[in-house]
Amino acid sequence: MIATDEAPQCVASATPPEATSEVRVVRHRADGPELCTDTVAEECPVALVFNGISHAVMMATPRDLEAFAIGFALSEGIVGNRRDIFDIETEFHAEGAEVQIRIAQSSFAQLKAHRRTLTGRTGCGVCGTESLALLDLKPESVDTTQVALPNAAAIQRILNDLPTHQPLTQATGCAHAAAWCTSHGEIVRVFEDVGRHNAMDKLLGWMANSAVDPRSGLIFLTSRASYELVRKAARMGVPVLATISAPTGLALRIAHAAGIHLLSFCRSSGHVEYPGATPD
């Protein structure tokens, strides 16, 4: 490991497993069954280890794990900023992956004081939380001054272009995508994962490493707007969040409390805006 406050140094000790695999399937159609080959997405346990102590085991697509670790550490409030992450080392084993993250001692002390153990399923954001008191549902206030909201044409552009940025989904039909886009609908970067939370963390990790101003665009998610995704956006200061599917009531309340502009039901026919101010 490298003792430095500079950008995290990501080292892989082994070749990562493939993100997809081939399986034999029987397709049933009107003209009868057909034996053929199909592509499925892979997921594996990913242990996130902070300063030698395992904090969470998440089921994730085994790619972009360094970005995932950085985004998770930031969006879960384990560290306050990327400078508190000193270095990262990823090791792949037969049973999964282990990501060693060295963080600032002040962040580590806070982590130990509020430690929780997560056994993360691909569709779950709070599995393993030890008590209700550990659920942080009071979001930070997000600066939305001079933020440009995408119009219907920009959302339509994202929807039209996004499939070309989703090779895992195109191959398997089994992945969520998190995209960083301009307010005009240009797609800048996309991350995919079998878990929507993981895809967002990978994107947030890339944004932190690339010093992307979260006020300069929007995050677009191919999922519903669950509360934890909105909570992650608030921690990272993301003022505009768009999703293909519906929001939950708690997600709306967190968005309102944070001042986040939430756009959902993004379709070719239009979208629904949930303003970042609580209605009178």
Secondary structure, DSSP 8 states (H G I E B T S, - for coil): ----SSS--EEESS----SEEEEEEEEEETTEEEEEEEEEE--EEEEEEETTEEEEEEEE-SSSHHHHHHHHHHHTTSSSSGGGEEEEEEEEETTEEEEEEEE-HHHHHHHHHT---EEE-TT-SSTT---GGG----------TT-----HHHHHHHHHHGGGG-HHHHHHS--EEEEEE-TTS-EEEEEEESSHHHHHHHHHHHHHHTT--GGGSEEEESS-B-HHHHHHHHHTT--EEEESS-B-HHHHHHHHHHT-EEEEEEETTEEEEE-SS---
